[in-house]
């Protein structure tokens, strides 16, 4: 077993209209939302580095959470996963205690990394998406960020993550 199902904390959806999706899901589930965040995030894809202009929000009120993202051309966030159909779930987010080792193990076991935050090393950093052979995407997120992200989910300011050298950066 590479990941523990108990560590799943969100399901992500790529939606054409973030505000409309938040309204619809609030009407159905009664959830509240974080503020919408918009950040330019350097990421690495199999084709090389890309700067993604990412706009997203998370549901509040505890797990499981919903993450809504608007499409980002040229990335895995371009459209919903074909395996789930239009408007279907895009990915499942999981905390990873030993993040770098977990990403490397997923790759070694045949689950290729298709996107990660780019710190210039070419290695998995902060978050990484891996594709299962059947199509679904798994996003692993460094559990070292859990406390600050959980605080943001419930109303704190969006955390400015620190790079390996201690400098702050987006996402």
Beta strands, then each sheet from edge to edge (+ up, - down):
strand 1: 8-15
strand 2: 37-45
strand 3: 48-58
strand 4: 65-70
strand 5: 91-96
strand 6: 113-117
strand 7: 127-131
strand 8: 137-142
strand 9: 161-162
strand 10: 168-169
sheet 1: 1+ 4+ 3- 2+ 6- 7+ 8- 5- 1+
sheet 2: 9+ 10-
end
